[in-house]
Amino acid sequence: MRSMTKVPLQLEQYLELPSTASSLALYTSTLGAVPNWLVLRLLYHTLVTRDSATVILVSFLRDGTFWQGAAQRMGLDLFHMQQMNHYRFVDGLSELFLNGKMRKKSSALHTLCNSEIEQVNGDIRAVIQEIKEENQERKILLILDGVDFLLAAGDNCSSVKMEDMVLDLREEAYATVLVVSADLPLVASLKSPLECEHSAFLLSMAHQSELIMSLRTLDTGTAKDVSGELRITCKPMDNHQTKHEDKEFLYFIGSKSNLELFERGEQVTIV
């Protein structure tokens, strides 16, 4: 039976906050299989089900207006969540590469204005510390959306510096989620410095991640009732906890941002 919902039951266990601090999860995507819907489900599930967590979303590819509009279509009011100190958005797109004369006043509460990796690291850490000063008990979920864009376009940036930044931020946040492109030319050809740096960073983060959720399009091409494929890989737990089962789903994003998640060969019923 296939049914549409905001967050399918099969996905919920993989969106839960981990039991151990400083954890790392990796969301990868390819061209044609955008990860926005997965990040939105993580936002929705965390903010709706956990009063003790604050989500910091740092996006280098999409502005705050995009995320607010997309969340609103799911019934999630990010502006209200921000007022309650349950959500913070850090704009890493609007002003990151503009000089002082070209900058306009951003609508975001926090905006990155310097593409040097050390400055980006410091600015994000400052937001985390601000939340901790307000409430030491809150668990902070840090989402870095499109962080590989910073690797490609940032000033004097390298995979090693990016890895150091992620390590620093993991020490400050309870859980960290990276959203990174994993298109084949970026990870397999290794013909240019950018491809080599991207591949090195992605491989390092994959080795360190407890959870990897990979999105890609179908090998057979497009289908009217399938948007793409989601593959979930979980690493064994070190604290004797039961490892989540590795899974592979097909997914379909329908009207009103509803999500349909199903396994290959599952019987199709019209709902």
C-alpha positions as CSV (number, residue, x, y, z in Angstrom):
1,M,0.0,0.0,0.0
2,R,1.4,3.4,-1.0
3,S,0.2,6.5,0.8
4,M,1.3,10.2,0.9
5,T,2.3,12.0,4.1
6,K,4.6,14.7,5.3
7,V,7.1,12.3,7.0
8,P,6.5,8.6,6.2
9,L,6.9,6.2,9.1
10,Q,9.7,4.4,7.3
11,L,11.8,7.5,7.3
12,E,11.2,8.7,10.9
13,Q,13.8,6.6,12.6
14,Y,16.5,7.9,10.4
15,L,15.6,11.6,11.2
16,E,15.8,11.1,15.0
17,L,18.5,12.9,16.9
18,P,21.3,10.4,17.7
19,S,21.8,9.2,21.2
20,T,25.5,10.4,21.3
21,A,26.8,13.9,21.0
22,S,29.0,15.2,18.2
23,S,27.5,12.8,15.6
24,L,27.7,13.4,11.9
25,A,25.3,12.5,9.1
26,L,25.8,12.9,5.4
27,Y,23.1,13.6,2.8
28,T,24.3,13.3,-0.8
29,S,22.5,14.1,-4.0
30,T,23.0,14.1,-7.7
31,L,21.7,16.4,-10.5
32,G,18.0,15.9,-10.9
33,A,17.5,14.5,-7.4
34,V,17.5,17.7,-5.2
35,P,17.9,17.2,-1.5
36,N,15.5,20.0,-0.4
37,W,12.7,17.7,0.4
38,L,14.9,15.6,2.7
39,V,16.2,18.6,4.6
40,L,12.7,19.9,5.0
41,R,11.6,16.5,6.5
42,L,14.5,16.7,8.9
43,L,13.4,20.2,9.9
44,Y,9.8,19.2,10.2
45,H,10.4,16.1,12.2
46,T,12.9,17.8,14.6
47,L,11.0,21.0,15.2
48,V,7.5,19.4,15.5
49,T,8.5,16.4,17.7
50,R,11.3,17.7,19.9
51,D,10.8,20.8,22.1
52,S,14.4,20.4,23.5
53,A,16.2,20.9,20.2
54,T,17.2,24.0,18.2
55,V,18.0,23.7,14.5
56,I,20.6,25.9,12.9
57,L,20.3,25.8,9.1
58,V,23.3,27.2,7.2
59,S,22.5,27.3,3.5
60,F,25.0,28.2,0.8
61,L,22.6,27.6,-2.1
62,R,19.2,28.8,-1.0
63,D,18.0,31.9,0.9
64,G,15.8,32.1,3.9
65,T,12.7,33.0,1.8
66,F,13.0,29.7,-0.1
67,W,13.1,27.7,3.1
68,Q,10.3,29.6,4.8
69,G,8.0,29.2,1.8
70,A,8.8,25.5,1.4
71,A,8.3,24.8,5.1
72,Q,5.1,26.8,5.0
73,R,3.7,24.4,2.4
74,M,4.3,21.6,4.8
75,G,2.5,23.4,7.6
76,L,5.7,24.4,9.4
77,D,6.1,28.1,10.4
78,L,9.8,28.7,10.6
79,F,9.3,32.4,11.6
80,H,7.3,31.3,14.6
81,M,10.0,28.6,15.4
82,Q,12.7,31.3,15.2
83,Q,10.7,33.5,17.7
84,M,10.7,30.6,20.1
85,N,14.4,30.1,19.7
86,H,13.9,26.7,18.2
87,Y,15.2,27.6,14.8
88,R,17.9,29.8,13.3
89,F,18.8,30.4,9.7
90,V,22.3,31.5,8.6
91,D,22.3,33.0,5.1
92,G,25.4,31.8,3.3
93,L,24.2,32.8,-0.2
94,S,23.0,36.4,-0.4
95,E,26.2,38.4,0.6
96,L,29.0,35.9,0.8
97,F,30.8,37.1,-2.3
98,L,29.6,40.7,-2.4
99,N,31.8,43.7,-1.5
100,G,30.7,46.3,1.0
101,K,29.2,48.6,-1.6
102,M,27.1,46.0,-3.2
103,R,25.6,44.5,0.0
104,K,22.0,45.1,0.8
105,K,20.4,44.5,4.2
106,S,19.6,40.8,4.4
107,S,16.3,39.7,5.9
108,A,18.1,36.9,7.7
109,L,19.0,37.3,11.3
110,H,22.5,35.9,10.6
111,T,24.3,36.5,7.3
112,L,27.8,35.3,6.2
113,C,29.7,38.1,4.5
114,N,33.2,36.6,4.2
115,S,34.1,33.5,2.2
116,E,37.3,32.8,4.1
117,I,36.9,29.4,5.7
118,E,38.2,30.6,9.1
119,Q,35.7,33.5,9.1
120,V,32.8,31.2,8.1
121,N,33.7,28.8,10.9
122,G,33.9,31.6,13.4
123,D,30.5,33.1,12.4
124,I,28.7,29.8,12.6
125,R,30.3,29.0,16.0
126,A,29.1,32.4,17.2
127,V,25.5,31.5,16.4
128,I,25.9,28.2,18.2
129,Q,27.3,30.0,21.3
130,E,24.5,32.5,21.2
131,I,22.0,29.7,21.5
132,K,23.9,28.0,24.2
133,E,24.0,31.2,26.3
134,E,20.3,31.4,26.1
135,N,19.7,27.8,27.1
136,Q,22.5,25.4,28.0
137,E,20.1,22.4,28.0
138,R,19.0,22.7,24.3
139,K,20.4,20.2,21.9
140,I,21.7,21.9,18.7
141,L,21.2,20.2,15.3
142,L,23.4,22.0,12.8
143,I,22.6,21.5,9.1
144,L,25.2,22.7,6.5
145,D,23.3,22.8,3.2
146,G,25.5,23.0,0.1
147,V,28.7,23.2,2.1
148,D,30.6,21.9,-0.9
149,F,29.9,25.1,-2.7
150,L,32.1,26.9,-0.2
151,L,34.8,24.4,-1.1
152,A,34.5,25.3,-4.8
153,A,34.2,29.1,-4.4
154,G,35.5,30.0,-1.0
155,D,38.7,32.0,-0.6
156,N,41.8,29.9,-0.1
157,C,39.7,26.8,0.7
158,S,40.8,23.2,0.6
159,S,39.4,19.8,1.6
160,V,41.6,19.7,4.6
161,K,40.4,23.1,5.8
162,M,36.8,22.1,5.3
163,E,37.4,18.9,7.3
164,D,38.9,21.0,10.1
165,M,35.9,23.3,10.1
166,V,33.4,20.4,10.2
167,L,35.4,18.9,13.1
168,D,35.3,22.2,15.0
169,L,31.6,22.6,14.5
170,R,30.8,19.0,15.5
171,E,32.4,19.7,18.8
172,E,30.0,22.6,19.4
173,A,26.8,21.1,18.1
174,Y,25.0,18.0,19.4
175,A,24.5,16.7,15.9
176,T,25.7,17.8,12.4
177,V,24.2,17.1,9.0
178,L,26.1,17.8,5.8
179,V,24.3,18.2,2.5
180,V,26.8,17.6,-0.4
181,S,26.7,17.0,-4.1
182,A,27.9,13.5,-5.2
183,D,27.6,13.7,-9.0
184,L,29.9,11.2,-10.8
185,P,32.1,13.8,-12.5
186,L,32.9,15.4,-9.1
187,V,33.9,12.1,-7.4
188,A,35.3,9.9,-10.2
189,S,37.1,11.8,-12.9
190,L,39.6,13.6,-10.7
191,K,40.9,15.6,-13.6
192,S,40.9,19.0,-12.0
193,P,41.9,20.4,-8.6
194,L,38.3,21.1,-7.8
195,E,37.3,17.5,-8.5
196,C,40.2,16.1,-6.5
197,E,39.3,18.4,-3.5
198,H,35.6,17.6,-3.7
199,S,36.3,13.9,-3.9
200,A,38.7,14.0,-0.9
201,F,36.3,15.9,1.2
202,L,33.3,13.7,0.4
203,L,35.2,10.5,1.0
204,S,36.5,11.8,4.3
205,M,33.0,12.8,5.5
206,A,31.5,9.5,4.4
207,H,34.0,7.6,6.5
208,Q,33.2,9.8,9.5
209,S,29.4,9.7,9.2
210,E,27.2,7.4,11.2
211,L,24.4,7.8,8.7
212,I,24.5,8.4,5.0
213,M,21.4,9.1,3.0
214,S,22.0,9.3,-0.8
215,L,19.6,10.6,-3.4
216,R,19.8,9.9,-7.1
217,T,17.6,9.7,-10.2
218,L,16.5,6.3,-11.6
219,D,19.0,4.5,-13.9
220,T,16.1,3.9,-16.3
221,G,15.3,7.6,-16.6
222,T,12.3,9.6,-15.5
223,A,8.9,8.2,-14.4
224,K,5.7,10.0,-13.8
225,D,5.1,8.4,-10.4
226,V,8.7,8.2,-9.2
227,S,11.0,11.2,-8.4
228,G,14.1,9.2,-7.5
229,E,15.8,6.7,-5.3
230,L,16.8,7.1,-1.6
231,R,19.6,4.8,-0.3
232,I,20.2,4.8,3.5
233,T,23.4,3.4,5.0
234,C,23.9,3.1,8.7
235,K,27.2,2.3,10.5
236,P,27.4,-0.1,13.4
237,M,27.0,1.5,16.8
238,D,30.0,1.7,19.2
239,N,27.8,1.9,22.3
240,H,26.2,-1.6,21.9
241,Q,23.0,0.0,20.5
242,T,21.0,-1.7,17.7
243,K,22.1,-0.6,14.3
244,H,19.4,0.8,12.1
245,E,18.7,-1.3,9.1
246,D,20.2,-0.2,5.7
247,K,17.3,0.6,3.4
248,E,16.6,1.5,-0.2
249,F,13.4,3.3,-1.2
250,L,11.9,4.9,-4.2
251,Y,10.3,8.2,-3.5
252,F,7.7,10.5,-5.1
253,I,7.1,14.2,-4.2
254,G,3.5,14.9,-4.8
255,S,1.2,18.0,-4.6
256,K,1.2,20.0,-1.4
257,S,4.7,18.8,-0.7
258,N,3.5,15.3,0.4
259,L,6.0,12.5,0.2
260,E,5.4,9.0,-1.0
261,L,8.1,6.4,0.0
262,F,8.0,2.8,-1.1
263,E,10.2,-0.2,-1.9
264,R,10.8,-1.7,-5.3
265,G,8.1,-4.1,-6.4
266,E,5.6,-2.7,-3.8
267,Q,2.0,-3.0,-5.0
268,V,0.7,0.3,-6.4
269,T,-2.7,1.6,-5.3
270,I,-4.2,4.9,-6.3
271,V,-4.7,7.1,-3.3
